[in-house]
Structures are given as C-alpha cells and as structure tokens.
Amino acid sequence: MEKKIKVTLKKRPATERLRIILLGLGLKKTNSSRVLPDNPSIRGMVDKVSHIVCVKEA
C-alpha cells in the first residue's frame, strides 16, 4: 500500500511564490487539510512551505 501524508495549512502565505506552492498542494484556506501521496515531488513542495504547514503520517 502506498504511503500517505496529511498536510494542514496553519498560517497564510506571505508571498505569491508560497501561495502558488500551496495551491499545488491543494491548500487554499487556513486549517484546510489534504491527504497526499508520500513521494519526492510532494515532499519537495512541503519542504518549501514547512514553516506554515503541519505534516502527519496518514
């Protein structure tokens, strides 16, 4: 079975670049969550916005 992670947005992005990355993850509003596959492309995006999201194993 494929590993999954749950990503939750905790703060609003400060820049346009961070907002675009969050839209790529499917996060639009504060406290919104998505369950995403745990692969290198998703992990890379999560690393860029790690200061405003919370990540848990799903």
trRosetta pair geometry for C-beta under 8 A, 3 or more apart (Angstrom, degrees):
i j d omega theta_ij theta_ji phi_ij phi_ji
2 37 5.7 -33 155 -132 129 103
2 38 7.6 170 164 36 81 81
3 37 7.3 93 82 -164 60 63
3 38 4.0 -43 106 39 105 129
3 57 7.6 -58 -169 -146 100 93
4 35 5.3 21 170 177 128 97
4 36 6.7 154 -157 78 79 30
4 37 6.1 -59 -105 -105 68 38
4 38 6.1 -161 -107 -21 12 93
4 57 7.7 103 84 -171 59 56
4 58 4.2 -58 105 70 103 112
5 35 7.3 171 86 -151 33 57
5 36 5.8 -24 64 64 82 82
5 37 7.9 31 19 134 80 12
5 38 4.9 101 -22 -82 102 95
5 42 7.2 165 44 130 123 132
5 46 7.5 -25 110 -74 151 162
5 55 5.6 -6 177 -166 123 98
5 56 6.9 152 -163 77 72 37
5 57 6.3 -55 -110 -110 68 38
5 58 5.9 147 -137 2 12 99
6 33 5.9 6 -178 -175 97 115
6 34 7.3 173 -150 86 56 36
6 35 5.2 -27 -96 -97 75 73
6 36 7.9 144 -100 17 26 71
6 55 7.2 150 77 -155 52 48
6 56 4.8 -16 58 63 103 92
6 57 7.6 19 13 99 87 11
6 58 4.3 113 -36 -67 94 114
7 25 6.0 -72 99 175 154 131
7 27 6.7 -95 117 -56 109 130
7 33 6.7 161 83 -151 45 64
7 34 5.5 -12 57 59 93 85
7 36 6.0 0 3 12 116 120
7 46 6.2 -126 -108 -108 131 113
7 53 5.4 -6 -170 -180 93 132
7 54 7.5 151 -156 76 46 48
7 55 5.6 -11 -102 -102 72 77
8 27 7.9 135 -157 -118 23 130
8 31 6.7 -8 -175 -148 103 39
8 32 7.2 176 -146 88 62 35
8 33 4.4 -22 -95 -96 83 91
8 53 6.4 148 74 -162 44 75
8 54 4.6 -16 60 57 102 97
8 55 7.9 -169 22 -73 72 34
8 56 7.8 21 -2 6 108 103
9 22 6.4 62 -101 -149 127 126
9 27 4.3 140 -46 179 124 132
9 28 8.0 -150 6 50 161 23
9 29 7.1 155 71 95 138 34
9 30 5.7 -121 112 -124 104 37
9 31 6.7 -66 74 -9 79 16
9 32 5.4 17 28 51 114 79
9 33 7.7 -148 10 -74 70 46
9 52 6.7 4 -154 139 71 93
9 53 5.7 -42 -101 -103 46 82
10 30 7.1 23 179 -153 16 85
10 31 7.5 61 -107 -74 41 54
10 52 5.8 -158 59 -178 85 54
10 53 6.2 165 6 -111 91 24
10 54 5.5 85 -45 -22 121 98
11 30 7.0 7 -123 -117 15 106
11 51 7.9 -39 43 125 131 75
11 52 4.2 -100 56 -140 97 98
12 30 6.2 -54 -59 -67 77 107
12 52 7.6 -91 65 -160 14 138
13 18 3.5 -176 -153 106 122 114
13 19 4.4 -166 70 -64 146 68
13 21 7.9 148 -109 51 148 94
13 22 5.8 -144 -43 -8 133 138
13 49 7.2 -53 -100 -130 107 118
13 52 6.4 165 -87 82 62 171
14 18 6.4 55 43 32 62 146
15 18 5.0 97 60 8 80 99
15 19 7.1 -140 101 -6 45 89
16 19 5.5 -55 -149 35 35 116
16 20 6.5 37 154 -22 67 103
17 20 5.9 -54 -152 32 30 111
17 21 6.7 29 151 -17 63 105
18 21 5.6 -53 -150 36 36 113
18 22 6.3 35 153 -18 67 106
18 48 7.4 -168 -113 137 73 101
18 49 5.7 121 -151 -103 93 104
18 52 7.2 67 -179 30 135 145
19 22 5.7 -55 -149 37 31 111
19 23 6.5 34 152 -20 64 104
20 23 5.7 -51 -148 34 32 113
20 24 6.6 38 150 -21 62 103
21 24 5.5 -53 -157 32 34 117
21 25 6.8 26 148 -12 64 105
21 45 5.3 174 -169 -157 98 93
21 48 5.4 -114 -149 95 163 133
21 49 5.4 176 108 -39 131 123
22 25 5.6 -57 -151 40 37 108
22 27 4.5 -78 -175 73 92 102
22 28 7.4 145 134 -82 107 32
22 49 6.1 126 -69 -115 85 168
22 53 7.9 175 -110 -64 98 121
23 26 7.4 49 -174 -76 34 21
23 27 7.4 -105 -77 58 27 57
23 28 6.9 54 -104 -88 72 75
24 45 5.9 -128 97 -135 123 149
25 34 6.4 172 155 49 82 144
25 36 6.8 -69 -156 -58 82 155
25 42 7.3 102 -114 -145 90 83
25 45 5.6 177 -64 130 104 135
25 46 7.2 106 -103 -74 140 72
25 49 7.6 -113 -7 44 148 145
25 53 7.9 -34 117 -98 168 156
26 34 4.6 98 84 -84 121 157
26 36 7.5 166 29 -75 124 115
27 32 5.2 159 -145 85 72 112
27 33 7.9 13 -106 -100 99 17
27 34 6.3 -117 -65 -5 81 117
27 53 7.3 -140 -43 -104 175 118
28 32 6.0 33 48 18 65 166
29 32 4.7 100 62 -32 76 119
35 58 5.0 158 -135 -174 107 177
36 42 5.1 174 137 -145 130 147
37 42 6.2 161 79 -9 67 151
38 42 6.7 -115 -127 74 28 131
38 43 6.9 53 -165 -57 67 102
39 42 5.3 86 55 16 72 102
39 43 6.9 -139 96 -6 32 95
40 43 5.5 -58 -139 41 31 113
40 44 6.2 38 160 -26 66 104
41 44 5.8 -50 -151 29 29 114
41 45 6.9 26 153 -13 61 103
42 45 5.9 -56 -153 37 35 108
42 46 6.2 34 151 -18 68 108
43 46 5.6 -55 -144 39 33 112
43 47 6.3 39 155 -25 65 103
44 47 5.7 -50 -149 30 30 113
44 48 6.9 32 152 -20 60 102
45 48 5.8 -52 -157 29 36 113
45 49 6.9 -4 158 13 66 106
46 49 6.5 -79 -149 55 31 85
46 50 6.3 66 151 -78 68 79
46 53 6.5 -104 -147 80 80 144
46 55 5.9 62 -170 -79 137 139
47 50 5.6 -10 -145 -38 33 117
49 52 5.5 -60 178 51 88 97
49 53 5.3 61 119 -6 100 116
50 53 6.4 -76 -126 52 29 91
50 55 7.6 -47 -128 -10 81 122
